[in-house]
Amino acid sequence: MSHTLGIRQAQKQKTRQALLDAALALLEEQSLSSLGLREVTRAVGVAPTAFYRHFRSTADLGVALVEEALGSLHPMIRTTVSTTGDPEERITRAIDLIARHVDGYPAHVRFIARERHGGVQPVREAIRDQLARFAQEVKGELAKDSMSRGWSEDDLLMLAHLYVDQMLSTASQFLEAQEGPEEERAERTRRVTRLATRQMRLIGLGRQHWLD
């Protein structure tokens, strides 16, 4: 009996993941608010009623996509503000990590960029909550740095939010750089890297002189 239940559970998880993957692919060309569950189930090859065995609504599916897209990023976010290395090394490491993530998960990045201010409230709230967690984790890393000595908790959190917003902005710009004629992508990517480097330096300079 337990073996049969295990097979059923595995099949259920497989179908759930297939629905998530199909939705993510469909969302390459549209927003979540315009996505119909019949589109998703048709892409997977299951009956529309099967959708409700896994999600209460397309909004619920969208929240699951947020968890899939952002939930695994926590270690990377902490690494981008690690206190190891000099400031330039940290900036280079952070931008490289962001660029590699965009290369590996462009659909996830596009989904978050589009839905962060989209029309589906539960999804906006899920993204906001995940980003708030990121900011708290970044704040914890920043607090370990000697440069943070004398900073208030509120100011450290403000700085953490600046870094998180910068990471998201940079990811979106790398994503845009991948679009268009292939022969132009390398130069656009270099421009994004240069701009992101300067922006991170500016944040670093502000941090350095904040207590002056």
GROMACS elastic network, one bead per residue, 0.5 to 0.9 nm:
[ bonds ]
;  ai    aj funct       b0    kb
    1     4     6  0.51400   500
    1     5     6  0.62573   500
    1     6     6  0.85756   500
    2     5     6  0.50025   500
    2     6     6  0.60533   500
    2     7     6  0.86605   500
    3     6     6  0.50039   500
    3     7     6  0.63165   500
    3     8     6  0.87115   500
    4     7     6  0.51278   500
    4     8     6  0.62509   500
    4     9     6  0.85947   500
    5     8     6  0.50428   500
    5     9     6  0.60310   500
    5    10     6  0.85140   500
    6     9     6  0.50839   500
    6    10     6  0.61140   500
    6    11     6  0.85688   500
    7    10     6  0.51189   500
    7    11     6  0.61565   500
    7    12     6  0.85575   500
    8    11     6  0.50692   500
    8    12     6  0.60617   500
    8    13     6  0.85825   500
    9    13     6  0.61605   500
    9    14     6  0.85137   500
   10    13     6  0.51208   500
   10    14     6  0.60961   500
   10    15     6  0.86733   500
   11    15     6  0.61918   500
   11    16     6  0.85643   500
   12    15     6  0.51910   500
   12    16     6  0.61685   500
   12    17     6  0.86531   500
   12    53     6  0.86533   500
   12    54     6  0.81647   500
   13    16     6  0.50036   500
   13    17     6  0.61477   500
   13    18     6  0.85078   500
   13    54     6  0.87793   500
   14    17     6  0.52150   500
   14    18     6  0.61503   500
   14    19     6  0.87273   500
   15    19     6  0.62385   500
   15    20     6  0.86965   500
   15    44     6  0.80557   500
   15    46     6  0.87377   500
   15    54     6  0.84649   500
   16    19     6  0.51671   500
   16    20     6  0.63909   500
   16    21     6  0.87236   500
   16    51     6  0.83113   500
   16    53     6  0.87088   500
   16    54     6  0.60670   500
   16    55     6  0.84954   500
   17    21     6  0.60850   500
   17    22     6  0.84910   500
   18    21     6  0.50578   500
   18    22     6  0.60151   500
   18    23     6  0.84767   500
   18    43     6  0.89885   500
   18    44     6  0.63518   500
   19    22     6  0.51261   500
   19    23     6  0.60608   500
   19    24     6  0.85373   500
   19    40     6  0.63571   500
   19    41     6  0.68770   500
   19    43     6  0.81767   500
   19    44     6  0.63449   500
   19    51     6  0.78661   500
   19    54     6  0.87816   500
   19    61     6  0.84961   500
   20    23     6  0.51709   500
   20    24     6  0.61404   500
   20    25     6  0.86613   500
   20    40     6  0.84965   500
   20    61     6  0.70868   500
   20    62     6  0.85312   500
   20    64     6  0.78892   500
   20    65     6  0.67421   500
   21    24     6  0.51432   500
   21    25     6  0.62590   500
   21    26     6  0.86955   500
   21    44     6  0.89292   500
   21    65     6  0.89687   500
   22    25     6  0.51534   500
   22    26     6  0.62196   500
   22    27     6  0.85878   500
   22    39     6  0.88152   500
   22    40     6  0.59323   500
   22    41     6  0.81762   500
   22    43     6  0.61797   500
   22    44     6  0.65671   500
   23    26     6  0.50687   500
   23    27     6  0.60534   500
   23    28     6  0.88582   500
   23    32     6  0.87100   500
   23    35     6  0.80834   500
   23    37     6  0.86766   500
   23    39     6  0.82740   500
   23    40     6  0.56589   500
   23    41     6  0.89319   500
   23    43     6  0.84773   500
   23    61     6  0.83298   500
   23    62     6  0.85983   500
   23    65     6  0.87648   500
   24    27     6  0.50507   500
   24    28     6  0.67119   500
   24    65     6  0.77315   500
   24   107     6  0.67299   500
   24   108     6  0.74750   500
   24   111     6  0.75116   500
   25    28     6  0.54989   500
   25    29     6  0.81468   500
   25   107     6  0.73239   500
   26    29     6  0.62304   500
   26    30     6  0.69307   500
   26    31     6  0.88948   500
   26    35     6  0.78502   500
   26    39     6  0.82044   500
   26    40     6  0.76975   500
   26    43     6  0.88538   500
   27    31     6  0.58875   500
   27    32     6  0.65887   500
   27    35     6  0.75289   500
   27   107     6  0.81646   500
   27   110     6  0.86640   500
   27   111     6  0.69681   500
   28    31     6  0.81125   500
   28   107     6  0.66017   500
   28   110     6  0.73566   500
   28   111     6  0.74944   500
   30    33     6  0.83723   500
   30    34     6  0.67301   500
   30    35     6  0.71981   500
   31    34     6  0.56351   500
   31    35     6  0.66747   500
   31   111     6  0.81866   500
   31   114     6  0.71470   500
   31   115     6  0.72389   500
   31   118     6  0.76038   500
   31   119     6  0.84298   500
   32    35     6  0.50690   500
   32    36     6  0.84266   500
   32    58     6  0.75596   500
   32    59     6  0.77275   500
   32    62     6  0.71692   500
   32   111     6  0.86632   500
   32   114     6  0.89278   500
   32   115     6  0.73631   500
   32   118     6  0.79705   500
   32   119     6  0.79026   500
   32   120     6  0.71919   500
   33    36     6  0.83073   500
   33    58     6  0.82837   500
   33    59     6  0.81674   500
   33   118     6  0.78386   500
   33   119     6  0.60986   500
   33   120     6  0.60893   500
   35    38     6  0.86641   500
   35    39     6  0.71752   500
   35    40     6  0.80117   500
   35    58     6  0.74567   500
   36    39     6  0.53705   500
   36    40     6  0.68226   500
   36    58     6  0.73152   500
   37    40     6  0.50431   500
   37    41     6  0.62024   500
   37    42     6  0.84299   500
   37    48     6  0.69838   500
   37    51     6  0.73123   500
   37    57     6  0.78375   500
   37    58     6  0.63745   500
   38    41     6  0.51292   500
   38    42     6  0.58298   500
   38    43     6  0.84178   500
   38    47     6  0.82467   500
   38    48     6  0.57351   500
   38    51     6  0.86764   500
   39    42     6  0.51976   500
   39    43     6  0.62377   500
   39    44     6  0.88224   500
   39    48     6  0.89774   500
   40    43     6  0.52064   500
   40    44     6  0.64642   500
   40    45     6  0.86430   500
   40    46     6  0.89339   500
   40    48     6  0.84719   500
   40    51     6  0.84877   500
   41    44     6  0.50559   500
   41    45     6  0.58696   500
   41    46     6  0.52785   500
   41    47     6  0.62543   500
   41    48     6  0.56587   500
   41    49     6  0.87910   500
   41    50     6  0.78181   500
   41    51     6  0.67373   500
   42    46     6  0.63541   500
   42    47     6  0.74433   500
   42    48     6  0.77631   500
   43    46     6  0.80770   500
   44    47     6  0.89656   500
   46    49     6  0.82477   500
   46    50     6  0.64303   500
   46    51     6  0.80097   500
   47    50     6  0.53980   500
   47    51     6  0.74366   500
   48    51     6  0.55460   500
   48    52     6  0.77981   500
   49    52     6  0.57998   500
   49    53     6  0.75286   500
   50    53     6  0.54564   500
   50    54     6  0.74700   500
   51    54     6  0.57042   500
   51    55     6  0.61601   500
   51    56     6  0.79987   500
   51    57     6  0.83060   500
   52    55     6  0.50508   500
   52    56     6  0.55626   500
   52    57     6  0.73303   500
   53    56     6  0.78880   500
   54    61     6  0.83928   500
   55    58     6  0.72654   500
   55    59     6  0.85746   500
   55    60     6  0.57727   500
   55    61     6  0.58041   500
   55    64     6  0.88349   500
   56    59     6  0.79023   500
   56    60     6  0.58230   500
   56    61     6  0.76852   500
   57    60     6  0.50662   500
   57    61     6  0.64011   500
   57    62     6  0.86118   500
   58    62     6  0.60633   500
   58    63     6  0.86691   500
   59    63     6  0.63172   500
   59    64     6  0.87159   500
   59   120     6  0.66316   500
   59   121     6  0.82095   500
   59   122     6  0.65101   500
   59   123     6  0.65514   500
   60    63     6  0.51341   500
   60    64     6  0.64368   500
   60    65     6  0.87631   500
   60   122     6  0.76880   500
   60   123     6  0.79494   500
   61    64     6  0.50639   500
   61    65     6  0.63207   500
   61    66     6  0.87768   500
   62    66     6  0.63092   500
   62    67     6  0.87740   500
   62   120     6  0.85374   500
   62   122     6  0.81950   500
   62   123     6  0.59207   500
   63    67     6  0.64080   500
   63    68     6  0.86719   500
   63   122     6  0.68395   500
   63   123     6  0.51464   500
   63   124     6  0.86272   500
   63   125     6  0.88024   500
   63   126     6  0.61369   500
   63   127     6  0.81428   500
   64    67     6  0.51051   500
   64    68     6  0.62155   500
   64    69     6  0.85938   500
   64   123     6  0.88340   500
   65    69     6  0.59172   500
   65    70     6  0.83848   500
   65   108     6  0.80638   500
   65   111     6  0.84761   500
   65   112     6  0.89726   500
   65   123     6  0.88623   500
   66    69     6  0.50645   500
   66    70     6  0.58311   500
   66    71     6  0.74403   500
   66   108     6  0.83173   500
   66   111     6  0.83184   500
   66   112     6  0.71251   500
   66   123     6  0.71714   500
   66   126     6  0.67252   500
   66   127     6  0.63311   500
   66   130     6  0.83322   500
   67    70     6  0.54098   500
   67    72     6  0.79469   500
   67   126     6  0.79201   500
   67   127     6  0.83503   500
   67   130     6  0.80267   500
   68    71     6  0.56071   500
   68    72     6  0.69231   500
   68   108     6  0.82825   500
   69    72     6  0.69312   500
   69    73     6  0.76948   500
   69   105     6  0.83495   500
   69   107     6  0.89570   500
   69   108     6  0.53008   500
   69   109     6  0.73902   500
   69   111     6  0.83380   500
   69   112     6  0.75663   500
   70    73     6  0.52815   500
   70    74     6  0.75313   500
   70   108     6  0.83012   500
   70   109     6  0.89553   500
   70   112     6  0.83641   500
   70   127     6  0.80205   500
   70   130     6  0.69505   500
   70   131     6  0.84619   500
   71    74     6  0.65298   500
   71   130     6  0.74744   500
   72    75     6  0.72436   500
   72    76     6  0.81811   500
   73    76     6  0.52470   500
   73    77     6  0.61165   500
   73    78     6  0.87458   500
   73   134     6  0.86603   500
   74    77     6  0.51558   500
   74    78     6  0.63664   500
   74    79     6  0.86916   500
   74   133     6  0.85086   500
   74   134     6  0.65434   500
   74   137     6  0.78607   500
   75    78     6  0.52857   500
   75    79     6  0.62458   500
   75    80     6  0.88614   500
   76    80     6  0.62861   500
   76    94     6  0.86934   500
   76    97     6  0.73305   500
   76    98     6  0.84714   500
   77    80     6  0.53268   500
   77    81     6  0.70570   500
   77    82     6  0.89213   500
   77    94     6  0.84731   500
   77   134     6  0.68897   500
   77   137     6  0.80021   500
   77   138     6  0.70871   500
   77   164     6  0.79510   500
   77   167     6  0.85009   500
   78    81     6  0.56499   500
   78    82     6  0.62027   500
   78   134     6  0.80906   500
   78   137     6  0.65884   500
   78   138     6  0.58290   500
   78   140     6  0.88032   500
   78   141     6  0.66960   500
   79    83     6  0.86718   500
   79    90     6  0.89348   500
   79    93     6  0.84126   500
   79    94     6  0.74306   500
   79    97     6  0.86388   500
   79   141     6  0.88315   500
   80    90     6  0.68159   500
   80    91     6  0.76831   500
   80    93     6  0.65454   500
   80    95     6  0.78933   500
   80    97     6  0.72866   500
   80    98     6  0.84838   500
   80   138     6  0.88026   500
   80   167     6  0.89059   500
   81    84     6  0.86169   500
   81    90     6  0.67934   500
   81    91     6  0.83223   500
   81    93     6  0.89972   500
   81    94     6  0.71527   500
   81   138     6  0.67692   500
   81   141     6  0.67270   500
   81   142     6  0.70536   500
   81   163     6  0.82746   500
   82    85     6  0.81572   500
   82    90     6  0.71224   500
   82   138     6  0.87631   500
   82   141     6  0.64346   500
   82   142     6  0.77558   500
   82   145     6  0.87226   500
   83    86     6  0.81563   500
   83    87     6  0.86668   500
   83    90     6  0.77355   500
   83   141     6  0.72645   500
   83   142     6  0.73771   500
   83   144     6  0.72834   500
   83   145     6  0.59029   500
   83   146     6  0.89829   500
   84    87     6  0.88332   500
   84    89     6  0.85323   500
   84    90     6  0.73856   500
   85    88     6  0.79958   500
   85    89     6  0.56877   500
   85    90     6  0.61608   500
   86    89     6  0.53117   500
   86    90     6  0.63055   500
   86    91     6  0.88319   500
   87    90     6  0.50842   500
   87    91     6  0.62686   500
   87    92     6  0.87055   500
   87   201     6  0.82424   500
   87   204     6  0.78786   500
   88    91     6  0.51034   500
   88    92     6  0.61672   500
   88    93     6  0.85082   500
   88   197     6  0.87077   500
   88   201     6  0.80987   500
   89    92     6  0.51396   500
   89    93     6  0.60091   500
   89    94     6  0.84785   500
   90    93     6  0.51106   500
   90    94     6  0.60227   500
   90    95     6  0.86287   500
   91    94     6  0.51196   500
   91    95     6  0.61965   500
   91    96     6  0.84965   500
   91   196     6  0.87751   500
   91   197     6  0.64984   500
   91   200     6  0.66122   500
   91   201     6  0.76884   500
   92    95     6  0.53713   500
   92    96     6  0.60747   500
   92    97     6  0.85853   500
   92   193     6  0.89989   500
   92   197     6  0.74145   500
   93    96     6  0.51758   500
   93    97     6  0.61376   500
   93    98     6  0.86701   500
   94    97     6  0.52253   500
   94    98     6  0.62961   500
   94    99     6  0.87124   500
   94   167     6  0.82980   500
   95    98     6  0.50965   500
   95    99     6  0.61171   500
   95   100     6  0.85925   500
   95   167     6  0.80704   500
   95   170     6  0.78543   500
   95   171     6  0.88183   500
   95   193     6  0.70276   500
   95   196     6  0.73115   500
   95   197     6  0.74909   500
   96    99     6  0.51170   500
   96   100     6  0.61379   500
   96   101     6  0.85611   500
   96   193     6  0.86669   500
   97   100     6  0.52211   500
   97   101     6  0.61714   500
   97   102     6  0.87064   500
   98   101     6  0.51338   500
   98   102     6  0.62757   500
   98   103     6  0.86920   500
   98   167     6  0.71199   500
   98   168     6  0.86918   500
   98   170     6  0.74320   500
   98   171     6  0.60169   500
   98   174     6  0.84102   500
   99   102     6  0.51870   500
   99   103     6  0.62566   500
   99   104     6  0.87040   500
   99   170     6  0.83037   500
   99   171     6  0.67683   500
   99   174     6  0.64687   500
   99   175     6  0.86035   500
   99   189     6  0.89211   500
   99   193     6  0.87079   500
  100   103     6  0.50205   500
  100   104     6  0.61826   500
  100   105     6  0.85830   500
  101   104     6  0.50569   500
  101   105     6  0.59033   500
  101   106     6  0.77832   500
  101   109     6  0.85682   500
  101   171     6  0.81815   500
  102   105     6  0.52271   500
  102   106     6  0.50102   500
  102   107     6  0.85307   500
  102   108     6  0.83879   500
  102   109     6  0.65258   500
  102   171     6  0.62766   500
  102   172     6  0.83235   500
  102   174     6  0.68914   500
  102   175     6  0.63894   500
  103   106     6  0.59714   500
  103   174     6  0.85800   500
  103   175     6  0.80324   500
  103   178     6  0.87673   500
  104   107     6  0.89486   500
  105   108     6  0.54698   500
  105   109     6  0.64279   500
  105   110     6  0.87986   500
  106   109     6  0.51194   500
  106   110     6  0.60941   500
  106   111     6  0.85598   500
  106   175     6  0.66675   500
  107   110     6  0.50944   500
  107   111     6  0.61000   500
  107   112     6  0.87126   500
  108   111     6  0.50922   500
  108   112     6  0.63057   500
  108   113     6  0.86055   500
  109   112     6  0.52955   500
  109   113     6  0.61064   500
  109   114     6  0.85727   500
  109   168     6  0.86481   500
  109   171     6  0.71323   500
  109   172     6  0.70348   500
  109   175     6  0.75801   500
  110   113     6  0.51218   500
  110   114     6  0.60611   500
  110   115     6  0.84603   500
  110   172     6  0.72966   500
  110   175     6  0.74027   500
  111   114     6  0.52794   500
  111   115     6  0.59469   500
  111   116     6  0.82416   500
  112   115     6  0.52323   500
  112   116     6  0.56081   500
  112   117     6  0.89397   500
  112   127     6  0.74615   500
  113   116     6  0.56437   500
  113   117     6  0.78918   500
  113   118     6  0.89811   500
  113   168     6  0.78234   500
  113   169     6  0.86344   500
  113   171     6  0.87993   500
  113   172     6  0.65977   500
  114   117     6  0.66700   500
  114   118     6  0.62674   500
  115   119     6  0.73569   500
  115   120     6  0.75740   500
  115   123     6  0.70499   500
  115   124     6  0.64818   500
  115   127     6  0.82268   500
  116   119     6  0.89469   500
  116   123     6  0.75949   500
  116   124     6  0.52982   500
  116   125     6  0.84653   500
  116   127     6  0.62300   500
  116   128     6  0.75913   500
  117   120     6  0.85538   500
  117   121     6  0.89411   500
  117   124     6  0.63536   500
  118   121     6  0.76864   500
  118   123     6  0.81208   500
  118   124     6  0.67175   500
  119   123     6  0.85132   500
  119   124     6  0.78351   500
  120   123     6  0.55692   500
  120   124     6  0.63261   500
  120   125     6  0.88029   500
  121   124     6  0.50231   500
  121   125     6  0.61011   500
  121   126     6  0.85327   500
  122   125     6  0.50764   500
  122   126     6  0.60857   500
  122   127     6  0.86651   500
  123   127     6  0.61827   500
  123   128     6  0.84800   500
  124   127     6  0.52289   500
  124   128     6  0.61216   500
  124   129     6  0.86176   500
  125   129     6  0.60428   500
  125   130     6  0.85802   500
  126   129     6  0.51134   500
  126   130     6  0.62344   500
  126   131     6  0.86282   500
  127   130     6  0.51626   500
  127   131     6  0.61441   500
  127   132     6  0.85442   500
  128   131     6  0.51397   500
  128   132     6  0.61040   500
  128   133     6  0.86730   500
  129   132     6  0.50398   500
  129   133     6  0.63364   500
  129   134     6  0.87205   500
  130   133     6  0.50691   500
  130   134     6  0.63043   500
  130   135     6  0.87340   500
  131   135     6  0.61837   500
  131   136     6  0.86538   500
  131   161     6  0.83309   500
  131   164     6  0.73267   500
  131   165     6  0.87025   500
  132   135     6  0.50323   500
  132   136     6  0.63072   500
  132   137     6  0.86995   500
  132   161     6  0.79286   500
  133   136     6  0.51088   500
  133   137     6  0.62558   500
  133   138     6  0.86008   500
  134   137     6  0.50991   500
  134   138     6  0.60787   500
  134   139     6  0.84500   500
  134   160     6  0.82734   500
  134   161     6  0.82902   500
  134   164     6  0.70237   500
  135   138     6  0.50211   500
  135   139     6  0.59629   500
  135   140     6  0.85621   500
  135   157     6  0.66587   500
  135   158     6  0.84750   500
  135   159     6  0.86211   500
  135   160     6  0.50710   500
  135   161     6  0.52984   500
  135   162     6  0.86305   500
  135   163     6  0.80464   500
  135   164     6  0.63500   500
  136   140     6  0.63019   500
  136   141     6  0.88471   500
  136   157     6  0.68263   500
  136   160     6  0.72417   500
  136   161     6  0.84869   500
  137   140     6  0.50722   500
  137   141     6  0.64749   500
  137   142     6  0.87248   500
  137   160     6  0.82828   500
  138   141     6  0.50755   500
  138   142     6  0.60963   500
  138   143     6  0.85315   500
  138   156     6  0.89898   500
  138   157     6  0.81493   500
  138   159     6  0.88198   500
  138   160     6  0.54184   500
  138   161     6  0.81741   500
  138   163     6  0.79690   500
  138   164     6  0.79091   500
  139   142     6  0.50341   500
  139   143     6  0.60763   500
  139   144     6  0.88875   500
  139   153     6  0.84999   500
  139   156     6  0.58349   500
  139   157     6  0.55370   500
  139   158     6  0.85749   500
  139   159     6  0.76156   500
  139   160     6  0.51895   500
  139   161     6  0.84090   500
  140   143     6  0.52038   500
  140   144     6  0.68715   500
  140   156     6  0.86998   500
  140   157     6  0.89189   500
  140   160     6  0.88565   500
  141   144     6  0.54705   500
  141   145     6  0.72737   500
  142   145     6  0.54560   500
  142   146     6  0.86929   500
  142   147     6  0.83091   500
  142   148     6  0.66373   500
  142   156     6  0.72915   500
  142   159     6  0.86950   500
  142   160     6  0.76170   500
  143   146     6  0.77466   500
  143   147     6  0.83597   500
  143   148     6  0.56712   500
  143   149     6  0.76816   500
  143   151     6  0.85010   500
  143   153     6  0.89197   500
  143   156     6  0.73426   500
  144   147     6  0.85714   500
  144   148     6  0.73707   500
  144   149     6  0.87868   500
  145   148     6  0.56070   500
  145   149     6  0.75877   500
  146   149     6  0.55204   500
  147   150     6  0.84627   500
  147   151     6  0.86728   500
  147   207     6  0.81279   500
  147   208     6  0.71084   500
  148   151     6  0.54678   500
  148   152     6  0.87416   500
  148   156     6  0.76522   500
  148   207     6  0.84961   500
  148   208     6  0.89237   500
  149   152     6  0.88463   500
  150   211     6  0.79036   500
  151   154     6  0.82591   500
  151   155     6  0.63336   500
  151   156     6  0.63848   500
  151   210     6  0.88002   500
  151   211     6  0.76735   500
  152   155     6  0.52429   500
  152   156     6  0.62411   500
  152   157     6  0.86680   500
  153   156     6  0.51800   500
  153   157     6  0.62401   500
  153   158     6  0.86376   500
  154   157     6  0.51512   500
  154   158     6  0.61680   500
  154   159     6  0.86989   500
  155   159     6  0.62001   500
  155   160     6  0.85375   500
  156   159     6  0.51106   500
  156   160     6  0.61447   500
  156   161     6  0.87157   500
  157   161     6  0.62215   500
  157   162     6  0.86440   500
  158   161     6  0.52130   500
  158   162     6  0.64128   500
  158   163     6  0.89148   500
  159   162     6  0.50021   500
  159   163     6  0.64275   500
  159   164     6  0.87710   500
  159   203     6  0.83724   500
  159   207     6  0.78058   500
  160   163     6  0.51736   500
  160   164     6  0.62751   500
  160   165     6  0.86408   500
  161   164     6  0.50210   500
  161   165     6  0.60082   500
  161   166     6  0.83931   500
  162   165     6  0.52225   500
  162   166     6  0.60695   500
  162   167     6  0.86390   500
  162   203     6  0.78883   500
  163   166     6  0.50226   500
  163   167     6  0.61735   500
  163   168     6  0.87289   500
  163   200     6  0.80547   500
  163   203     6  0.80098   500
  164   167     6  0.51152   500
  164   168     6  0.63487   500
  164   169     6  0.86393   500
  165   168     6  0.51899   500
  165   169     6  0.61238   500
  165   170     6  0.85678   500
  166   169     6  0.50374   500
  166   170     6  0.60326   500
  166   171     6  0.85185   500
  166   196     6  0.80316   500
  166   199     6  0.79871   500
  166   200     6  0.77359   500
  167   170     6  0.51306   500
  167   171     6  0.61293   500
  167   172     6  0.86711   500
  167   196     6  0.87790   500
  168   171     6  0.50767   500
  168   172     6  0.62430   500
  168   173     6  0.86621   500
  169   172     6  0.51859   500
  169   173     6  0.62656   500
  169   174     6  0.87237   500
  169   196     6  0.88106   500
  170   173     6  0.50599   500
  170   174     6  0.61773   500
  170   175     6  0.85755   500
  170   192     6  0.73263   500
  170   193     6  0.82873   500
  170   195     6  0.88310   500
  170   196     6  0.62851   500
  171   174     6  0.51569   500
  171   175     6  0.62248   500
  171   176     6  0.87569   500
  172   175     6  0.50320   500
  172   176     6  0.62956   500
  172   177     6  0.86569   500
  173   176     6  0.50566   500
  173   177     6  0.61459   500
  173   178     6  0.88370   500
  173   189     6  0.83907   500
  173   192     6  0.64306   500
  174   178     6  0.65993   500
  174   188     6  0.82832   500
  174   189     6  0.62477   500
  174   192     6  0.64252   500
  174   193     6  0.82248   500
  175   178     6  0.53786   500
  175   179     6  0.71873   500
  176   179     6  0.54486   500
  176   180     6  0.84330   500
  176   188     6  0.87103   500
  176   189     6  0.89423   500
  177   180     6  0.77276   500
  177   184     6  0.84410   500
  177   185     6  0.57513   500
  177   186     6  0.80491   500
  177   187     6  0.85319   500
  177   188     6  0.52582   500
  177   189     6  0.55251   500
  177   191     6  0.88602   500
  177   192     6  0.75847   500
  178   181     6  0.86035   500
  178   182     6  0.77730   500
  178   184     6  0.87887   500
  178   185     6  0.55917   500
  178   186     6  0.83376   500
  178   188     6  0.79625   500
  178   189     6  0.75274   500
  179   182     6  0.77225   500
  179   184     6  0.89942   500
  179   185     6  0.71568   500
  180   183     6  0.87047   500
  180   184     6  0.73806   500
  180   185     6  0.72648   500
  181   184     6  0.55994   500
  181   185     6  0.67604   500
  182   185     6  0.52630   500
  182   186     6  0.78265   500
  183   186     6  0.69565   500
  183   187     6  0.82385   500
  184   187     6  0.56479   500
  184   188     6  0.63016   500
  184   189     6  0.87126   500
  185   188     6  0.50845   500
  185   189     6  0.60057   500
  185   190     6  0.85690   500
  186   189     6  0.50967   500
  186   190     6  0.62432   500
  186   191     6  0.87235   500
  187   190     6  0.50271   500
  187   191     6  0.62613   500
  187   192     6  0.87037   500
  188   191     6  0.50453   500
  188   192     6  0.62788   500
  188   193     6  0.86502   500
  189   192     6  0.50811   500
  189   193     6  0.61977   500
  189   194     6  0.86717   500
  190   193     6  0.50025   500
  190   194     6  0.61654   500
  190   195     6  0.85983   500
  191   194     6  0.51189   500
  191   195     6  0.61260   500
  191   196     6  0.84705   500
  192   195     6  0.51665   500
  192   196     6  0.59450   500
  192   197     6  0.83948   500
  193   196     6  0.51746   500
  193   197     6  0.60144   500
  193   198     6  0.86561   500
  194   197     6  0.51459   500
  194   198     6  0.63450   500
  194   199     6  0.87066   500
  195   198     6  0.51896   500
  195   199     6  0.61653   500
  195   200     6  0.86200   500
  196   199     6  0.50195   500
  196   200     6  0.60857   500
  196   201     6  0.85029   500
  197   200     6  0.52156   500
  197   201     6  0.61781   500
  197   202     6  0.86560   500
  198   202     6  0.61674   500
  198   203     6  0.87309   500
  199   202     6  0.50344   500
  199   203     6  0.63691   500
  199   204     6  0.86062   500
  200   203     6  0.51127   500
  200   204     6  0.61489   500
  200   205     6  0.86645   500
  201   205     6  0.61192   500
  201   206     6  0.85796   500
  202   205     6  0.50793   500
  202   206     6  0.62114   500
  202   207     6  0.85197   500
  203   206     6  0.51307   500
  203   207     6  0.61344   500
  203   208     6  0.86236   500
  204   208     6  0.61146   500
  204   209     6  0.88103   500
  205   209     6  0.63973   500
  205   210     6  0.84085   500
  206   209     6  0.54031   500
  206   210     6  0.57340   500
  207   210     6  0.51439   500
  207   211     6  0.81347   500
  208   211     6  0.77117   500
  208   212     6  0.84884   500
  209   212     6  0.52475   500
